[in-house]
Amino acid sequence: VVAGESVRSPHHACISYPAAASRRIAVQSLSHLCCRILHHCATLLCAVQGVLPEYEAATATYCVLEALAALHAADVVFGDVKPSNFVLRSLYPSIAHLLNPAKPKGRLDVAAIDFGTCVSQRHQGATPDTRVTGTPMYMAPEVLQGGHSIEVDVWAAGVMLYQLLSDRFPFWDLETHQLDSVGPQGIRDGIMHGVPLFQQDPWFSRVHPS
């Protein structure tokens, strides 16, 4: 339906990106299309209701990285990687598993939505993107320093994986509901100077050291 090429992985991380001549228009159109089709699906974070086991978090993140790789291959920056911008395309765990935990959970099928912050790097040439885009807790240092490229998506995917495994963010020793107390300067300080926190749980109990 949307002009362009489609990339689909074995893990069903599905994303479409347009040819160079219509890249930005088609990406925006895809955003609206996805919102209409997937409005009934749960976002990744709402669906898991907390943390994911290591294998499931890895599977979801693999899907996210494959979707980002497709965008980056076309020199497009997603710009706002976070769990609420990825949805489950089907019920997970499956109804069969909910009725009988001995049954398989089914396929963890993740799709990207909300392409409103996508930027084509080809259109910008050698000029760095100086816009501040994204969600503060997932922002990379490059965003706060006034220039960024595809690396900000990789950073945000790492923050997202940390959150899926621990239900926390890497630089603040707070529960998710306490994050409002951090404030803009605290967020900036954490991103620019913070050290990722790997406390006892889950990092030494439920997550493999590698």
Secondary structure, DSSP 8 states (H G I E B T S, - for coil): --SSEEEE-TT--EEEE--GGGHHHHHHHHHHHHHHHHTTS-BHHHHHTS---HHHHHHHHHHHHHHHHHHHHTTEE----SGGGEEESS-SS-HHHHH-TTS------EEE---TT-EEHHHHTTS-B----S-GGG--HHHHTT-B-THHHHHHHHHHHHHHHHSS-TT--S-GGGGGGTHHHHHHHHHHH------HHHHTTTS---
